[in-house]
């Protein structure tokens, strides 16, 4: 019987495995660690629910709702509180609500009159001629100006990628922005006409997509998928060697101190690219995974703190706050976790999830936990009016957090395409290829399962 080896039990690998299992295709999921979910980690402790990786799943595609229903999780699904609609940016060392409408944009103190007036010229600027690949910073400077870059886009890039807008590629890191300009010649025109096209496809932009979680956090999704997959998921099974023999793939995994080998018809690599260097490859001299090792993953620390509600002056009536580099704080941003979903903190308390490190301050993520707590509380005292000491604290550091889609990232995508072309039966999917958000990774797993079925298992 034909079978598929899936390397990695993150959300991409589990979604692909579950989708293939639905098609009655045999799968084996190899996971080096002792748990599933990858960066998704939810912890229930002392009445708090801490999320250390992503806090929400954006329903950008019908495929996401379809997966949740197929997994039997509809009754446990939660939408974010409508009252938590505000998004805050930091300027003048205080939080200011981002405008939610064109009228609100022209009334906000976040931007100067000169920057606001520049929006009127944006629809008349020429589209980029692709003389060279632009960074996000170059793109924004050309169309919107320095102030918009410094106080909006820099904060957004830090919040999404933990990245640097001067290094990230607009074409690969924010492909929708690039495509809007290329297709419509203007971001404003693109927002208007692009929304109509998304609606026809049944898709929603990330800005407008409903935010989803589950009663016990996002960990519910990978745990449920793993339970449905049953013995197909093999934990503590580190893949040490992959060989190509004829039309089959031989997977050698180390588990419980011994090596076990099994043949499969296809193999899906759904692990971060830096992990590929840990595997011994016997696939022929004309194919190499070495170029993918150059993809950069900066470290990020996720710090979750609980406080008495009366000890936080801010209304916390929103998703959270993002912090531009020019404001000179330690943290990249903070999510108002207990405002988003119920039961994230005991009654009378709140949960705040902050992130440090990334491309902006990679050294901070490597400091000890006590110092990370102190640096975070120091910033929250200024920005949210926090007083007193945390009633809950926990922290996880991701040494290799988020792949950076930097200028020139196309070379890595080309390398992936070339590997798949040279090695029939090999597939790559995940946040290093199809977008870094949780929803991107889930859809990537869904789609690659369909590709595997069509190309290998018909």
C-alpha positions in Angstrom: 0.0 0.0 0.0 1.3 3.5 -0.9 2.1 5.7 2.1 3.3 9.2 2.8 6.0 10.1 5.3 5.5 13.5 6.9 8.5 15.0 8.7 7.3 17.4 11.4 4.1 17.5 13.6 3.6 21.2 13.4 0.3 22.5 12.1 1.3 22.1 8.4 2.4 18.5 8.8 -0.7 17.6 10.9 -3.1 19.3 8.5 -1.5 17.5 5.5 -1.6 14.2 7.4 -5.3 14.6 8.4 -6.3 15.6 4.9 -4.5 12.6 3.4 -6.1 10.3 6.0 -9.5 11.7 4.9 -8.6 10.5 1.4 -7.9 7.0 2.9 -4.2 7.4 2.2 -1.8 5.9 4.8 0.5 8.4 6.5 3.3 8.3 9.1 4.1 11.5 10.9 7.7 11.7 12.3 8.2 14.2 15.1 11.5 14.6 16.9 10.0 16.2 20.0 7.6 14.8 22.6 4.6 16.9 21.7 2.7 18.1 18.6 2.0 21.6 17.4 5.4 23.1 16.9 5.3 26.8 18.0 1.7 26.4 19.1 1.8 26.0 22.8 -1.1 26.7 25.2 -0.7 26.3 29.0 -3.5 26.3 31.6 -2.0 27.1 35.0 -3.3 28.9 38.1 -6.5 30.0 36.3 -4.6 31.6 33.4 -4.4 30.3 29.9 -1.1 31.3 28.3 -0.4 31.2 24.6 3.3 31.2 23.8 3.2 31.0 20.0 0.3 32.5 17.9 -2.7 33.7 19.9 -5.2 33.6 17.1 -6.1 31.7 13.9 -7.3 34.0 11.1 -10.2 32.6 9.1 -8.9 33.8 5.8 -10.0 30.8 3.7 -13.0 28.5 3.7 -10.5 25.6 4.1 -9.9 26.7 7.7 -13.5 26.3 8.7 -13.7 23.0 6.7 -10.7 21.6 8.7 -12.2 22.7 12.0 -15.5 21.0 11.2 -13.9 17.9 9.9 -11.9 17.6 13.1 -15.1 17.9 15.2 -14.1 21.1 16.9 -17.0 23.4 15.9 -18.4 23.3 19.4 -15.1 24.3 21.0 -14.3 27.1 18.5 -14.3 30.7 19.8 -14.4 34.0 17.9 -12.7 37.0 19.4 -14.7 39.4 21.5 -16.2 42.1 19.3 -15.4 44.7 22.0 -11.7 44.0 21.5 -11.7 45.7 18.1 -9.1 48.4 18.7 -5.5 48.0 17.6 -3.0 50.4 19.2 0.2 51.9 18.0 2.7 53.6 20.3 3.7 57.2 19.6 4.9 59.9 21.9 5.5 57.0 24.4 1.8 56.3 24.7 -0.8 54.0 23.0 -3.0 55.6 20.4 -5.8 53.7 18.7 -5.2 53.0 15.0 -8.0 54.6 12.8 -10.6 52.1 11.5 -12.0 54.3 8.7 -10.8 56.9 6.2 -12.4 59.6 8.3 -10.7 58.3 11.4 -7.3 58.3 9.6 -7.6 62.0 8.9 -8.6 62.7 12.5 -5.9 60.6 14.2 -2.9 62.2 16.0 -0.8 59.3 14.9 0.3 61.0 11.7 1.1 64.6 10.7 -1.0 66.6 8.2 1.7 66.2 5.6 1.6 62.4 5.8 -2.2 62.4 5.6 -2.2 64.6 2.5 0.3 62.2 0.8 -2.5 59.7 0.6 -4.2 61.8 -2.0 -1.3 61.5 -4.4 -0.9 57.7 -3.9 -3.4 56.6 -6.6 -1.5 58.7 -9.1 2.0 57.4 -8.5 3.4 55.1 -11.1 3.6 51.4 -10.4 7.1 49.9 -9.7 9.0 48.9 -12.9 10.9 46.1 -11.0 14.3 47.6 -11.9 15.4 45.7 -8.7 13.7 43.9 -5.9 12.4 46.4 -3.3 12.5 46.0 0.5 9.3 46.8 2.4 11.0 50.1 3.5 11.7 51.2 -0.1 8.2 50.3 -1.2 6.6 52.3 1.7 8.9 55.3 1.3 8.1 55.5 -2.4 4.4 55.4 -2.0 3.6 56.7 1.5 6.6 58.4 3.0 9.0 58.2 6.0 6.6 58.9 8.8 4.3 56.1 7.7 7.2 53.7 7.5 8.6 54.7 10.9 5.3 54.7 12.9 3.1 52.2 11.1 4.9 49.7 8.9 8.0 49.3 11.1 5.7 48.3 14.0 3.6 46.0 11.8 6.7 44.2 10.4 8.0 43.8 14.0 4.6 42.4 15.1 4.1 40.0 12.2 7.7 38.9 11.3 9.7 40.2 14.3 11.5 41.6 11.3 13.3 44.6 9.8 11.4 46.5 7.0 14.8 47.5 5.5 15.6 43.8 4.9 12.3 42.2 4.2 11.2 41.8 0.6 7.8 43.4 -0.2 7.4 40.9 -3.1 7.9 37.8 -0.9 7.2 39.1 2.6 4.0 41.1 1.8 3.0 39.7 -1.6 -0.5 41.1 -1.5 0.9 44.7 -1.3 3.2 44.0 -4.2 0.4 42.4 -6.3 -2.0 45.3 -5.5 0.5 47.8 -7.0 1.4 45.6 -9.9 -2.2 44.9 -10.8 -4.0 48.1 -10.0 -1.1 50.7 -9.9 -2.2 51.8 -6.5 -2.7 50.5 -3.0 -5.9 52.4 -2.5 -7.4 51.3 -5.8 -6.2 47.7 -5.0 -7.9 47.7 -1.6 -11.2 48.6 -3.3 -11.1 46.3 -6.3 -9.1 43.5 -4.6 -11.8 43.2 -1.9 -14.3 42.4 -4.6 -12.2 39.6 -6.1 -11.5 38.1 -2.7 -15.2 38.0 -2.0 -15.8 36.1 -5.2 -13.2 33.5 -4.2 -14.7 33.2 -0.7 -11.5 34.6 0.9 -11.0 37.4 3.5 -8.1 39.7 3.9 -6.0 39.1 7.1 -7.0 42.6 8.2 -10.7 41.7 8.1 -10.6 38.0 8.8 -12.4 36.7 11.9 -10.0 35.8 14.7 -10.5 32.2 16.1 -9.3 30.2 19.0 -10.6 27.3 21.1 -11.9 26.9 24.7 -8.5 25.7 25.9 -6.4 27.6 23.4 -4.9 26.9 20.0 -3.2 23.8 21.2 -6.6 22.1 21.0 -6.3 22.0 17.2 -3.0 20.1 16.8 -3.9 17.9 19.8 -7.2 17.0 18.2 -5.7 16.4 14.8 -3.0 14.2 16.4 -5.7 12.2 18.3 -7.6 11.6 15.1 -4.4 10.4 13.4 -3.8 8.0 16.2 -0.7 5.7 15.8 0.2 7.4 12.6 1.9 10.1 14.7 5.3 9.0 16.1 6.7 11.3 18.8 10.3 11.2 19.9 11.1 10.0 16.4 13.9 12.1 15.0 14.6 11.5 11.3 18.3 11.0 10.9 18.5 9.8 7.3 16.4 10.0 4.1 17.3 7.9 1.1 15.9 7.6 -2.3 15.7 4.1 -3.6 14.1 3.6 -7.0 10.7 5.1 -6.7 10.5 4.9 -2.9 11.8 6.9 0.0 13.5 5.2 2.9 13.1 7.1 6.2 15.4 6.2 9.1 14.3 7.6 12.5 15.9 7.3 15.9 13.3 6.4 18.6 13.8 5.0 22.1 17.6 4.7 21.5 17.4 2.6 18.3 17.1 3.4 14.6 14.0 2.2 12.7 13.7 2.3 8.9 10.6 2.3 6.8 9.9 2.9 3.1 7.3 5.3 1.8 5.9 6.4 -1.6 6.3 10.1 -0.9 7.8 12.4 1.7 6.7 15.8 2.9 9.2 18.1 4.6 7.2 20.3 7.0 9.9 21.3 9.5 11.8 24.6 9.7 14.6 24.7 7.1 17.4 24.9 9.6 16.4 21.4 10.8 17.1 19.9 7.3 20.8 20.2 8.0 20.4 17.7 10.8 19.3 15.0 8.4 21.7 12.8 6.4 20.6 12.8 2.7 21.2 10.0 0.2 19.4 11.5 -2.8 22.1 11.9 -5.5 24.8 14.5 -6.0 22.7 16.8 -8.2 20.3 17.7 -5.4 21.1 19.6 -2.2 19.3 21.2 0.7 22.3 23.3 1.6 21.0 26.6 0.1 17.9 26.4 2.4 20.1 26.5 5.5 20.7 30.2 4.7 17.2 31.2 5.5 17.4 33.4 8.6 15.3 32.7 11.7 15.8 35.3 14.5 15.2 34.4 18.2 12.0 35.6 19.9 11.0 35.4 23.5 7.3 35.1 24.3 6.6 36.5 27.8 3.1 35.9 29.3 2.2 37.9 32.5 -0.9 38.1 34.6 -1.9 41.2 36.6 -4.8 42.2 38.8 -7.2 44.2 36.6 -7.1 47.1 39.0 -3.3 47.3 38.6 -3.6 48.0 34.8 -4.7 51.5 34.0 -5.2 50.9 30.2 -8.7 50.0 29.1 -7.3 46.9 27.2 -10.2 47.3 24.8 -8.4 45.8 21.8 -6.3 43.2 20.1 -3.1 44.7 21.5 -0.4 47.2 20.8 2.6 47.4 18.3 5.7 49.4 19.0 7.8 51.2 16.4 11.6 51.0 16.8 11.9 54.8 17.1 10.0 54.7 20.4 12.9 52.9 22.0 11.2 50.2 24.1 12.4 46.7 24.7 9.3 44.8 23.7 8.1 44.5 20.1 4.4 44.5 21.1 1.8 43.1 23.5 -1.4 41.2 22.9 -4.3 41.8 25.3 -4.9 38.1 25.5 -7.7 38.1 28.1 -9.6 40.8 26.2 -9.6 38.6 23.0 -11.1 35.4 24.3 -12.8 34.3 27.6 -11.2 32.3 30.4 -7.7 33.5 29.7 -7.4 34.9 33.2 -9.2 34.4 36.5 -12.0 36.8 37.3 -10.6 40.2 38.2 -7.3 39.6 36.5 -5.8 40.1 33.0 -3.3 38.3 30.8 -0.8 40.2 28.6 1.4 38.4 26.1 4.6 40.3 25.0 7.3 39.6 22.5 11.0 40.5 22.7 14.0 39.9 20.4 13.5 39.4 16.7 15.6 41.3 14.1 15.3 44.4 16.2 16.9 43.2 19.4 18.0 39.5 19.0 20.3 39.8 22.0 17.3 40.4 24.3 15.7 37.1 23.5 18.8 35.3 24.8 18.7 36.9 28.2 17.6 34.9 31.3 13.9 34.7 32.1 14.1 36.9 35.2 15.6 39.7 33.1 13.0 39.2 30.4 10.2 39.5 33.0 11.8 42.7 34.3 12.3 44.3 30.9 8.7 43.5 29.9 7.2 44.9 33.2 9.3 48.0 32.8 7.8 48.8 29.4 4.3 47.8 30.5 4.4 50.3 33.4 5.0 53.1 30.9 2.7 52.0 28.1 -0.3 50.4 30.0 0.0 52.0 33.4 0.8 48.7 35.1 1.6 48.8 38.8 2.3 46.1 41.3 3.9 42.8 40.6 2.7 40.1 38.1 0.4 37.5 39.6 1.5 35.0 36.9 4.6 34.8 34.8 5.9 32.3 32.2 8.2 32.5 29.2 9.3 30.5 26.3 12.2 31.4 24.0 12.2 30.3 20.4 15.9 30.3 19.2 14.7 30.0 15.6 11.3 31.7 15.5 10.1 33.1 12.2 11.7 32.7 8.7 12.6 36.1 7.3 11.4 36.6 3.7 14.2 39.0 3.0 15.2 40.7 -0.3 16.4 37.8 -2.6 14.1 35.3 -0.9 13.1 34.1 -4.4 16.3 32.1 -4.6 15.0 29.9 -1.8 11.7 29.4 -3.5 13.4 28.6 -6.7 15.6 26.0 -4.8 12.5 24.4 -3.4 10.9 24.2 -6.8 14.0 22.7 -8.2 14.3 20.1 -5.5 10.7 19.0 -6.1 11.3 18.8 -9.9 14.5 16.7 -9.5 13.1 14.4 -6.8 9.6 13.2 -7.7 7.7 12.3 -4.6 9.4 15.0 -2.5 7.3 17.9 -1.2 8.1 21.0 0.9 5.4 23.0 2.7 5.1 25.3 5.7 5.8 28.8 6.9 9.1 29.0 5.0 7.3 28.7 1.7 3.7 29.9 1.7 3.5 32.6 4.3 4.3 32.8 8.0 0.9 33.1 9.7 -0.9 30.2 11.3 -3.6 30.4 8.7 -1.0 30.3 5.9 0.6 27.2 7.4 -2.7 25.4 7.8 -3.8 26.2 4.2 -0.3 25.1 3.0 -0.8 21.7 4.7 -4.2 21.4 3.2 -3.0 22.2 -0.4 0.1 20.1 -0.3 -2.0 17.0 0.6 -4.0 17.6 -2.6 -0.8 17.9 -4.6 0.6 14.7 -3.1 -2.6 12.8 -4.0 -2.6 14.1 -7.6 1.1 13.7 -8.3 2.0 10.5 -6.5 -0.9 8.5 -5.3 -3.4 8.4 -8.1 
